[in-house]
Amino acid sequence: MIDTDTLNKKLIASLNSENNLGLATGKMGYCLYFYVLSRKLNNKEYQDTAEKLLDEIFDNIQMVSGIDVKNGLAGIGLGIDYLIKNS
């Protein structure tokens, strides 16, 4: 059985090939996951991963063409709103 730490390390390793920035299936969703996980586990590595993902989102936001929640700007905006409201 794979433990959560091993699964998260595999997920982090796969993030470089992910180009989607959206909330449901892209970097915004992963960003939120790692921010919440870093807070729950008090894990600096996960926080660093979340910060790196957020930087990538801001650097590439101009590439997002849709406005939907799943993969577009609305979902990214909701994710950022969540982060702001939850410090």
DSSP file (Angstrom, degrees, kcal/mol; ACC not computed):
  #  RESIDUE AA STRUCTURE BP1 BP2  ACC     N-H-->O    O-->H-N    N-H-->O    O-->H-N    TCO  KAPPA ALPHA  PHI   PSI    X-CA   Y-CA   Z-CA
    1    1 A M              0   0    0      0, 0.0     2,-0.4     0, 0.0     0, 0.0   0.000 360.0 360.0 360.0 136.7    0.0    0.0    0.0
    2    2 A I        -     0   0    0      4,-0.0     2,-0.1     2,-0.0     0, 0.0  -0.692 360.0-137.8 -85.3 130.9    1.3    3.5   -0.9
    3    3 A D     >  -     0   0    0     -2,-0.4     4,-2.1     1,-0.1     3,-0.2  -0.431  24.1-107.0 -84.0 165.3    1.4    5.9    2.0
    4    4 A T  H  > S+     0   0    0      1,-0.2     4,-2.7     2,-0.2     5,-0.2   0.860 116.9  55.8 -61.1 -39.6    0.3    9.6    1.6
    5    5 A D  H  > S+     0   0    0      1,-0.2     4,-2.0     2,-0.2    -1,-0.2   0.913 109.1  46.5 -62.7 -43.0    3.9   10.9    1.7
    6    6 A T  H  > S+     0   0    0      2,-0.2     4,-2.0     1,-0.2    -1,-0.2   0.907 112.4  50.9 -64.7 -42.3    5.0    8.7   -1.2
    7    7 A L  H  X S+     0   0    0     -4,-2.1     4,-2.1     1,-0.2    -2,-0.2   0.912 110.0  49.5 -61.5 -43.7    1.9    9.7   -3.2
    8    8 A N  H  X S+     0   0    0     -4,-2.7     4,-2.6     1,-0.2    -1,-0.2   0.874 108.7  52.6 -65.6 -37.1    2.5   13.4   -2.6
    9    9 A K  H  X S+     0   0    0     -4,-2.0     4,-2.2     2,-0.2    -1,-0.2   0.894 110.0  48.4 -65.6 -38.9    6.1   13.1   -3.7
   10   10 A K  H  X S+     0   0    0     -4,-2.0     4,-1.4     2,-0.2    -2,-0.2   0.885 111.2  51.1 -66.3 -38.0    5.0   11.4   -6.9
   11   11 A L  H  X S+     0   0    0     -4,-2.1     4,-0.7     2,-0.2     3,-0.3   0.925 109.6  49.2 -63.9 -45.2    2.5   14.1   -7.4
   12   12 A I  H >< S+     0   0    0     -4,-2.6     3,-1.0     1,-0.2     4,-0.4   0.909 109.1  53.3 -60.6 -42.7    5.1   16.8   -6.9
   13   13 A A  H 3< S+     0   0    0     -4,-2.2     3,-0.5     1,-0.2    -1,-0.2   0.813 108.7  50.4 -63.3 -29.9    7.4   15.1   -9.4
   14   14 A S  H >< S+     0   0    0     -4,-1.4     3,-1.0    -3,-0.3     4,-0.4   0.598  87.9  84.3 -84.5 -10.5    4.6   15.1  -12.0
   15   15 A L  G X< S+     0   0    0     -3,-1.0     3,-1.0    -4,-0.7    -1,-0.2   0.778  77.0  67.1 -66.9 -27.0    3.8   18.8  -11.7
   16   16 A N  G 3  S+     0   0    0     -3,-0.5    -1,-0.2    -4,-0.4    -2,-0.1   0.815 101.9  47.8 -64.3 -29.0    6.5   19.9  -14.1
   17   17 A S  G <  S+     0   0    0     -3,-1.0     2,-0.5    -4,-0.2    -1,-0.3   0.550  89.6 101.4 -88.4  -6.8    4.8   18.3  -17.0
   18   18 A E    <   +     0   0    0     -3,-1.0     8,-0.1    -4,-0.4     9,-0.0  -0.676  39.4 170.8 -82.5 124.0    1.4   19.8  -16.1
   19   19 A N        +     0   0    0     -2,-0.5     2,-0.2     7,-0.0    -1,-0.2   0.630  46.0 100.9-105.2 -19.6    0.5   22.8  -18.2
   20   20 A N        -     0   0    0      5,-0.2     7,-2.3     1,-0.1     8,-0.1  -0.493  48.4-170.4 -71.0 132.5   -3.1   23.3  -17.2
   21   21 A L        +     0   0    0      5,-0.3     7,-0.9    50,-0.3     5,-0.1   0.474  44.4 120.8 -99.1  -3.7   -3.5   26.2  -14.7
   22   22 A G     >  -     0   0    0     49,-0.2     7,-1.4     5,-0.2     6,-1.0   0.097  68.5-118.6 -66.9 172.2   -7.1   25.5  -13.8
   23   23 A L  T  4 S+     0   0    0     46,-0.6    48,-0.2    49,-0.3    47,-0.2   0.912 104.7  42.3 -75.6 -47.2   -8.8   24.8  -10.5
   24   24 A A  T  4 S+     0   0    0     46,-2.4    47,-0.1    45,-0.3    -1,-0.1   0.892 136.3   5.1 -75.7 -40.6  -10.3   21.3  -11.2
   25   25 A T  T  4 S+     0   0    0     45,-0.6    -5,-0.2     4,-0.0    -1,-0.2   0.182 118.1  63.4-131.9  17.7   -7.5   19.6  -13.1
   26   26 A G  S  X S-     0   0    0     -4,-0.8     4,-1.8    44,-0.2     3,-0.4  -0.470  97.7 -62.8-131.6-160.2   -4.6   22.0  -13.0
   27   27 A K  H  > S+     0   0    0     -7,-2.3     4,-2.7     1,-0.2    -6,-0.2   0.759 120.4  60.7 -66.2 -28.8   -2.0   23.8  -11.0
   28   28 A M  H  > S+     0   0    0     -6,-1.0     4,-2.3    -7,-0.9    -5,-0.3   0.921 106.7  47.2 -65.7 -41.4   -4.5   25.9   -9.0
   29   29 A G  H  > S+     0   0    0     -7,-1.4     4,-2.2    -3,-0.4    -2,-0.2   0.918 114.2  46.5 -63.7 -43.9   -6.1   22.8   -7.6
   30   30 A Y  H  X S+     0   0    0     -4,-1.8     4,-2.7     2,-0.2     5,-0.2   0.890 109.7  55.5 -64.7 -39.1   -2.7   21.4   -6.7
   31   31 A C  H  X S+     0   0    0     -4,-2.7     4,-2.3     2,-0.2    -2,-0.2   0.942 109.5  45.3 -58.4 -49.7   -1.7   24.7   -5.2
   32   32 A L  H  X S+     0   0    0     -4,-2.3     4,-2.6     1,-0.2     5,-0.3   0.919 111.7  53.5 -60.5 -44.0   -4.7   24.7   -2.9
   33   33 A Y  H  X S+     0   0    0     -4,-2.2     4,-2.6     1,-0.2    -2,-0.2   0.931 111.9  43.7 -57.1 -47.9   -4.1   21.0   -2.0
   34   34 A F  H  X S+     0   0    0     -4,-2.7     4,-2.4     2,-0.2    -1,-0.2   0.836 112.0  52.8 -73.6 -31.0   -0.5   21.7   -1.0
   35   35 A Y  H  X S+     0   0    0     -4,-2.3     4,-1.8    -5,-0.2    -1,-0.2   0.945 114.1  42.9 -64.6 -46.4   -1.3   24.9    1.0
   36   36 A V  H  X S+     0   0    0     -4,-2.6     4,-2.5     1,-0.2    -2,-0.2   0.928 116.0  48.7 -64.7 -44.1   -4.0   23.1    3.0
   37   37 A L  H  X S+     0   0    0     -4,-2.6     4,-2.6    -5,-0.3     5,-0.2   0.895 108.9  52.9 -63.1 -40.9   -1.7   20.0    3.4
   38   38 A S  H  X>S+     0   0    0     -4,-2.4     5,-1.4     1,-0.2     4,-1.0   0.878 111.9  46.3 -63.8 -36.5    1.2   22.1    4.5
   39   39 A R  H  <5S+     0   0    0     -4,-1.8    -2,-0.2     3,-0.2    -1,-0.2   0.922 114.1  47.0 -70.7 -44.1   -0.9   23.8    7.2
   40   40 A K  H  <5S+     0   0    0     -4,-2.5    -2,-0.2     1,-0.2    -1,-0.2   0.888 125.5  30.1 -64.3 -40.3   -2.4   20.5    8.4
   41   41 A L  H  <5S-     0   0    0     -4,-2.6    -1,-0.2    -5,-0.2    -2,-0.2   0.471 100.8-127.3 -99.3  -3.5    1.0   18.8    8.6
   42   42 A N  T  <5 +     0   0    0     -4,-1.0     2,-0.6    -5,-0.2    -3,-0.2   0.954  52.9 161.1  52.6  53.3    3.1   21.8    9.3
   43   43 A N     >< -     0   0    0     -5,-1.4     4,-1.6    -6,-0.2    -1,-0.2  -0.920  34.1-165.6-114.9 112.3    5.3   20.8    6.4
   44   44 A K  H  > S+     0   0    0     -2,-0.6     4,-2.8     1,-0.2     5,-0.2   0.833  88.2  60.2 -65.6 -34.7    7.6   23.4    4.8
   45   45 A E  H  > S+     0   0    0      1,-0.2     4,-2.0     2,-0.2    -1,-0.2   0.908 106.5  46.2 -61.8 -42.1    8.2   21.3    1.7
   46   46 A Y  H  > S+     0   0    0      2,-0.2     4,-2.3    -3,-0.2    -1,-0.2   0.870 111.7  51.7 -69.1 -35.8    4.5   21.3    0.8
   47   47 A Q  H  X S+     0   0    0     -4,-1.6     4,-2.5     2,-0.2    -2,-0.2   0.921 109.2  50.4 -64.8 -43.2    4.3   25.0    1.5
   48   48 A D  H  X S+     0   0    0     -4,-2.8     4,-2.3     1,-0.2    -2,-0.2   0.896 109.8  50.9 -60.9 -40.4    7.2   25.7   -0.8
   49   49 A T  H  X S+     0   0    0     -4,-2.0     4,-2.3     2,-0.2    -1,-0.2   0.924 110.4  48.9 -62.4 -45.1    5.6   23.5   -3.5
   50   50 A A  H  X S+     0   0    0     -4,-2.3     4,-2.3     1,-0.2    -2,-0.2   0.904 111.4  49.5 -62.0 -42.0    2.3   25.5   -3.2
   51   51 A E  H  X S+     0   0    0     -4,-2.5     4,-2.3     2,-0.2    -1,-0.2   0.896 110.2  50.8 -64.9 -40.2    4.2   28.8   -3.4
   52   52 A K  H  X S+     0   0    0     -4,-2.3     4,-2.2     2,-0.2    -2,-0.2   0.914 110.6  49.4 -63.2 -42.6    6.0   27.7   -6.5
   53   53 A L  H  X S+     0   0    0     -4,-2.3     4,-2.3     2,-0.2    -2,-0.2   0.912 109.5  51.2 -62.9 -42.6    2.8   26.6   -8.1
   54   54 A L  H  X S+     0   0    0     -4,-2.3     4,-2.4     1,-0.2    -1,-0.2   0.903 109.3  50.9 -63.0 -40.5    1.2   30.0   -7.3
   55   55 A D  H  X S+     0   0    0     -4,-2.3     4,-2.5     1,-0.2    -1,-0.2   0.913 109.7  50.4 -60.6 -42.7    4.2   31.8   -8.9
   56   56 A E  H  X S+     0   0    0     -4,-2.2     4,-1.5     2,-0.2    -2,-0.2   0.884 109.1  51.8 -63.3 -38.4    3.8   29.6  -12.0
   57   57 A I  H  X S+     0   0    0     -4,-2.3     4,-0.6     2,-0.2     3,-0.3   0.943 112.2  45.0 -63.2 -47.4    0.1   30.5  -12.2
   58   58 A F  H >< S+     0   0    0     -4,-2.4     3,-0.6     1,-0.2     4,-0.2   0.885 112.6  51.9 -64.7 -38.1    0.8   34.2  -11.9
   59   59 A D  H 3< S+     0   0    0     -4,-2.5    -1,-0.2     1,-0.2    -2,-0.2   0.788 121.4  31.5 -68.0 -26.8    3.6   34.0  -14.5
   60   60 A N  H >< S+     0   0    0     -4,-1.5     3,-2.1    -3,-0.3     4,-0.3   0.218  79.7 113.8-117.6  14.1    1.4   32.2  -17.0
   61   61 A I  G X<  +     0   0    0     -3,-0.6     3,-1.6    -4,-0.6    -1,-0.1   0.789  69.6  67.6 -59.8 -28.7   -2.0   33.6  -16.4
   62   62 A Q  G 3  S+     0   0    0      1,-0.3    -1,-0.3    -4,-0.2    -2,-0.1   0.678  90.7  64.3 -66.5 -15.6   -2.1   35.3  -19.8
   63   63 A M  G <  S+     0   0    0     -3,-2.1     2,-0.5     2,-0.0    -1,-0.3   0.595  78.1  99.0 -82.8 -11.4   -2.2   31.8  -21.4
   64   64 A V    <   +     0   0    0     -3,-1.6     8,-0.1    -4,-0.3     9,-0.0  -0.663  44.1 172.7 -80.4 121.3   -5.6   31.0  -19.9
   65   65 A S        +     0   0    0     -2,-0.5    -1,-0.2     7,-0.0     2,-0.1   0.702  50.7  76.8-102.8 -23.1   -8.3   31.7  -22.5
   66   66 A G        -     0   0    0      5,-0.2     7,-2.1     1,-0.1     8,-0.0  -0.429  56.8-156.9 -88.5 163.5  -11.4   30.3  -20.8
   67   67 A I        +     0   0    0      5,-0.3     7,-0.3     6,-0.2    -1,-0.1   0.323  55.0 117.2-116.6   5.2  -13.5   32.0  -18.0
   68   68 A D  S  > S-     0   0    0      6,-0.1     7,-1.4     5,-0.1     4,-1.0  -0.172  71.0-120.3 -72.3 167.3  -15.1   28.9  -16.6
   69   69 A V  T  4 S+     0   0    0      5,-0.3   -46,-0.6     2,-0.2   -45,-0.3   0.873 105.0  57.1 -74.6 -39.3  -14.6   27.6  -13.1
   70   70 A K  T  4 S-     0   0    0      1,-0.2   -46,-2.4   -47,-0.2   -45,-0.6   0.935 134.2  -8.1 -63.2 -50.7  -13.1   24.2  -14.0
   71   71 A N  T  4 S+     0   0    0    -49,-0.2   -50,-0.3   -48,-0.2    -5,-0.2   0.372 117.2  77.4-129.2   1.6  -10.2   25.3  -16.1
   72   72 A G  S  X S-     0   0    0     -4,-1.0     4,-1.7    -7,-0.1     3,-0.3  -0.188  94.2 -74.6-109.3-163.6  -10.5   29.1  -16.6
   73   73 A L  H  > S+     0   0    0     -7,-2.1     4,-2.8     1,-0.2     5,-0.2   0.804 120.4  61.4 -65.6 -32.6  -10.0   32.4  -14.9
   74   74 A A  H  > S+     0   0    0     -6,-0.5     4,-2.3    -7,-0.3    -5,-0.3   0.917 106.6  46.0 -62.7 -42.0  -13.1   32.0  -12.7
   75   75 A G  H  > S+     0   0    0     -7,-1.4     4,-2.3    -3,-0.3    -1,-0.2   0.897 112.8  49.2 -67.1 -40.4  -11.6   28.9  -11.0
   76   76 A I  H  X S+     0   0    0     -4,-1.7     4,-2.4     2,-0.2    -2,-0.2   0.913 111.5  50.5 -64.5 -41.4   -8.2   30.5  -10.6
   77   77 A G  H  X S+     0   0    0     -4,-2.8     4,-2.5     2,-0.2    -2,-0.2   0.899 109.4  50.3 -62.1 -41.2   -9.9   33.6   -9.1
   78   78 A L  H  X S+     0   0    0     -4,-2.3     4,-2.3     2,-0.2    -1,-0.2   0.894 110.2  51.0 -63.3 -39.7  -11.9   31.4   -6.7
   79   79 A G  H  X S+     0   0    0     -4,-2.3     4,-2.1     2,-0.2    -2,-0.2   0.918 111.5  46.0 -63.5 -44.0   -8.7   29.6   -5.6
   80   80 A I  H  X S+     0   0    0     -4,-2.4     4,-2.5     2,-0.2    -2,-0.2   0.897 111.0  53.4 -65.9 -40.4   -6.9   32.9   -5.0
   81   81 A D  H  X S+     0   0    0     -4,-2.5     4,-2.5     1,-0.2    -2,-0.2   0.916 108.4  50.3 -59.5 -43.7   -9.9   34.2   -3.1
   82   82 A Y  H  X S+     0   0    0     -4,-2.3     4,-1.6     1,-0.2    -2,-0.2   0.917 110.4  49.7 -59.9 -44.5   -9.8   31.1   -0.9
   83   83 A L  H  < S+     0   0    0     -4,-2.1    -2,-0.2     1,-0.2    -1,-0.2   0.906 111.8  47.8 -63.4 -40.8   -6.1   31.6   -0.2
   84   84 A I  H >< S+     0   0    0     -4,-2.5     3,-1.3     1,-0.2    -2,-0.2   0.935 112.8  47.8 -65.5 -46.1   -6.6   35.2    0.8
   85   85 A K  H 3< S+     0   0    0     -4,-2.5    -1,-0.2     1,-0.3    -2,-0.2   0.757 116.7  44.0 -67.4 -24.1   -9.6   34.4    3.1
   86   86 A N  T 3<        0   0    0     -4,-1.6    -1,-0.3    -5,-0.2    -2,-0.2   0.066 360.0 360.0-110.4  24.0   -7.6   31.6    4.8
   87   87 A S    <         0   0    0     -3,-1.3    -3,-0.2    -5,-0.1    -4,-0.1   0.468 360.0 360.0  53.4 360.0   -4.3   33.4    5.1
